[in-house]
Amino acid sequence: MRNIQIQKNVLRILSVITLGVLFLLLRKRPTKDWVVAYLFNAVSNGIIDKMVVKHKLVKYPVRLFPQFFNIHILFDFLIYPTITVMYNQITYKNKPLAIIGKIFLFTIPMLIIEFWAEKQTDLIEWKKGWGWSHTLIGLTIMSLLARLFVGLVRYVSEGRKRERNV
């Protein structure tokens, strides 16, 4: 799959599909939690990916809007945040051990897809000093941090509701 135009078309199709999935996910209550998860993940992805690209650990030869961005904006700001919302919804009422265990149901498939894309396409290039373990650790930590952040926001929000009702 080395044809650049085909790869760009795949990115466009993924954009449309992910927007549809995100729309469906955000209809589930409590919407505030899902928006917080999405925004936390998107902002942190953009910052971290910018640093990784700047240090030449990863390169995205084929990406959307290359004239404006050197990061993979589709993954950073749409696909991965949408997956994070899905993970937060699935672990909404889980205890910490289940939350940690379920993260791998999301990060391992993302790792497999990235590994395939790195070998078979021009969508991503791992440079010297970057490998599959960095991706797995990064995705796992970022997903757990987003889940923790949503939990903290929920805890603070519920505490304020209790204070008003007293």
C-alpha positions as CSV (number, residue, x, y, z in Angstrom):
1,M,0.0,0.0,0.0
2,R,2.7,2.5,-1.0
3,N,0.5,4.6,-3.3
4,I,0.3,8.0,-1.5
5,Q,-3.1,8.9,-2.9
6,I,-4.7,5.6,-1.7
7,Q,-3.2,6.2,1.7
8,K,-4.6,9.8,1.9
9,N,-8.0,8.4,0.8
10,V,-7.9,5.8,3.6
11,L,-7.2,8.7,6.0
12,R,-10.2,10.6,4.7
13,I,-12.4,7.6,5.1
14,L,-11.1,6.9,8.6
15,S,-12.0,10.6,9.4
16,V,-15.6,10.2,8.4
17,I,-16.0,6.8,10.1
18,T,-14.4,8.1,13.3
19,L,-16.6,11.2,13.3
20,G,-19.7,9.0,13.1
21,V,-18.5,6.8,15.9
22,L,-17.7,9.8,18.1
23,F,-21.2,11.3,17.4
24,L,-22.7,8.0,18.7
25,L,-20.4,7.8,21.7
26,L,-21.1,11.4,22.8
27,R,-24.9,10.7,22.9
28,K,-24.4,8.4,25.9
29,R,-24.7,10.0,29.4
30,P,-22.8,11.5,31.2
31,T,-21.7,13.5,28.2
32,K,-19.5,15.8,30.3
33,D,-17.2,12.9,31.2
34,W,-16.8,11.9,27.6
35,V,-16.0,15.4,26.5
36,V,-13.4,15.8,29.3
37,A,-11.8,12.4,28.3
38,Y,-11.8,13.5,24.6
39,L,-10.3,16.9,25.2
40,F,-7.7,15.7,27.8
41,N,-6.5,13.0,25.4
42,A,-6.5,15.3,22.3
43,V,-4.6,18.1,23.9
44,S,-2.0,15.8,25.5
45,N,-1.6,13.9,22.3
46,G,-0.9,17.0,20.3
47,I,1.7,18.2,22.9
48,I,3.5,14.8,23.1
49,D,3.4,14.1,19.4
50,K,4.9,17.5,18.7
51,M,7.8,16.7,21.0
52,V,8.3,13.2,19.5
53,V,8.4,14.5,16.0
54,K,10.6,17.4,17.0
55,H,13.1,15.0,18.4
56,K,12.9,13.0,15.2
57,L,11.8,9.8,16.9
58,V,8.7,9.4,14.6
59,K,7.9,10.8,11.2
60,Y,4.6,10.9,9.3
61,P,5.4,11.0,5.6
62,V,1.7,10.7,4.5
63,R,-0.7,12.7,6.7
64,L,-3.6,15.1,6.4
65,F,-2.7,18.8,6.0
66,P,1.0,18.4,5.7
67,Q,1.4,22.0,4.8
68,F,0.2,23.0,8.3
69,F,1.1,20.1,10.6
70,N,4.1,17.8,11.0
71,I,2.1,15.6,13.5
72,H,-0.6,13.0,12.6
73,I,-3.6,15.2,13.4
74,L,-6.1,12.5,12.5
75,F,-4.8,10.1,15.1
76,D,-3.9,12.7,17.7
77,F,-7.1,14.8,17.6
78,L,-9.7,12.4,16.3
79,I,-9.0,8.6,16.3
80,Y,-7.2,8.2,19.6
81,P,-9.4,10.6,21.6
82,T,-12.5,8.7,20.3
83,I,-11.0,5.4,21.4
84,T,-10.3,7.0,24.8
85,V,-14.0,8.0,25.1
86,M,-14.9,4.4,24.2
87,Y,-12.5,3.0,26.9
88,N,-13.9,5.5,29.5
89,Q,-17.4,4.4,28.7
90,I,-16.6,0.7,29.0
91,T,-14.7,1.2,32.3
92,Y,-17.2,3.8,33.7
93,K,-18.2,1.7,36.8
94,N,-15.2,-0.6,37.0
95,K,-12.8,-0.9,39.9
96,P,-9.1,0.0,39.4
97,L,-7.9,-3.5,38.6
98,A,-10.5,-4.0,35.9
99,I,-9.7,-0.5,34.5
100,I,-6.0,-1.4,34.2
101,G,-6.8,-4.8,32.7
102,K,-9.2,-3.5,30.1
103,I,-6.7,-0.9,28.8
104,F,-4.9,-3.7,26.9
105,L,-8.1,-4.5,25.0
106,F,-7.6,-1.1,23.4
107,T,-3.8,-0.4,23.4
108,I,-2.7,-3.8,21.9
109,P,-4.9,-3.5,18.8
110,M,-3.7,0.1,18.3
111,L,-0.1,-1.1,18.6
112,I,-0.7,-3.9,16.1
113,I,-2.3,-1.5,13.6
114,E,0.6,1.0,14.1
115,F,3.2,-1.8,13.7
116,W,1.5,-2.9,10.4
117,A,1.3,0.7,9.2
118,E,5.0,1.3,10.0
119,K,6.0,-1.8,8.0
120,Q,3.5,-1.6,5.1
121,T,2.6,2.1,4.5
122,D,4.1,5.6,4.5
123,L,1.7,6.7,7.3
124,I,4.3,6.4,10.0
125,E,8.1,5.9,10.2
126,W,9.8,4.9,13.5
127,K,13.2,6.4,13.6
128,K,16.2,5.1,15.6
129,G,15.3,5.1,19.2
130,W,11.6,4.4,18.8
131,G,10.0,1.0,18.7
132,W,6.8,-0.9,19.4
133,S,7.4,-0.9,23.2
134,H,7.5,2.9,23.3
135,T,4.1,3.0,21.5
136,L,2.6,0.4,23.8
137,I,3.8,2.1,27.0
138,G,2.8,5.6,25.7
139,L,-0.7,4.5,24.7
140,T,-1.2,2.6,28.0
141,I,0.0,5.5,30.2
142,M,-1.9,8.1,28.3
143,S,-5.1,6.1,28.3
144,L,-4.9,5.5,32.0
145,L,-4.1,9.1,32.7
146,A,-7.1,10.2,30.7
147,R,-9.2,7.7,32.7
148,L,-7.8,9.0,36.0
149,F,-8.4,12.6,35.0
150,V,-12.1,11.9,34.2
151,G,-12.4,10.0,37.5
152,L,-11.0,13.0,39.4
153,V,-13.3,15.5,37.5
154,R,-16.3,13.2,38.3
155,Y,-15.3,12.9,42.0
156,V,-14.9,16.7,42.4
157,S,-18.2,17.3,40.5
158,E,-20.1,14.8,42.6
159,G,-18.6,16.4,45.8
160,R,-20.0,19.8,44.8
161,K,-23.4,18.3,44.1
162,R,-23.4,16.7,47.6
163,E,-22.4,20.1,49.2
164,R,-25.3,21.8,47.4
165,N,-27.8,19.2,48.6
166,V,-26.8,19.5,52.3
